[in-house]
Amino acid sequence: MKKNVGNLDRVLRIIAGAAILSFAFVGPQSPWAYLGIIPLATGLVGWCPPYALLGISSCKTGGCGNKAGGSPSAGPSCCGKN
């Protein structure tokens, strides 16, 4: 699995997922809050299945050496390559 979720996207997903998931335990205590596991998991793993199906990536490609043609020595990036 190649990472396709960028750093900012990951942080936002983790925050949103944790916030939504918290509603299962406090506040309205709705079982729908367990859907917060989805953005939380994709944020933690760095890979989103719908992004993969649609060919989307929010990773910065400058340091990956992929589509933008960035060199691997350009520094670390979210795609897991240096």
N, C-alpha and C positions, 0 to 999 in steps of 0.2 A: 504494500500500500504506500503510494507516494503521497506525501502531505500536500493537501490542497487548501488548507485554511491558514491564512496569514496570522501574524502575531496579534494585531489589533482585533481582528475577527475572533481569534481564540479567547482573548481577554473578555470581550463583550459577550461571547457565548457562555463562558464560565460564570460570569456575573449574572446574566439573565437566567441561565439554567438553575443556579443556586437560589435565586430569588423566587422563581416559579415553584421550584421543588419545596421551598420553605412553607408554601401555602398548604402543603399536605399535612403539616404538623402544627402550624399556628394560623390564626386568622380563620378563614372560612373552612379549612380542613377538608377541601374537596379532593376526591380521587383524581380529578383532572390534573391536579398539580403534579402528579407523577410524570406527566409529559415533559417536565423540566429536565428529566434525565437525558433526553435527546440532545438539547443544546449543550448540556454539561459534558456529556460523553464526547461529542464531536469536538468540543473545545479542548478537552483534556488530551484526546488522541491526536488531534490536528488533521483529521481526515473526515470528510463529509460525503456520504454516498450519493446524495443528489448532485453535489458539485461534480463528482466523478462521472456520473451518467451524462451530465450536460456539458462536460469539458470545461468547467469553470475552475479557476484557482484564484484565491485572494492573496497568495504568496507573492512576495516581491521576487521577480525573476532575475534581477541584476546579478545576484551571486550564485544562482543555481546552475548556470550553463545550459539552460533549456530554451524555451521559446524566444526569449529576448536576446539570446546569444551572449549572455554574461559569462565572464570567465570564472572558473572555479576558484581562482585566487582573489576574487573581488571581496572576499570576506564572508562571514557567516550569514545565512539567511534562514527563513522559516522552513525551507523545503528539506532540511536535514543534511544538506551537503555543504561543505566549506569551499 
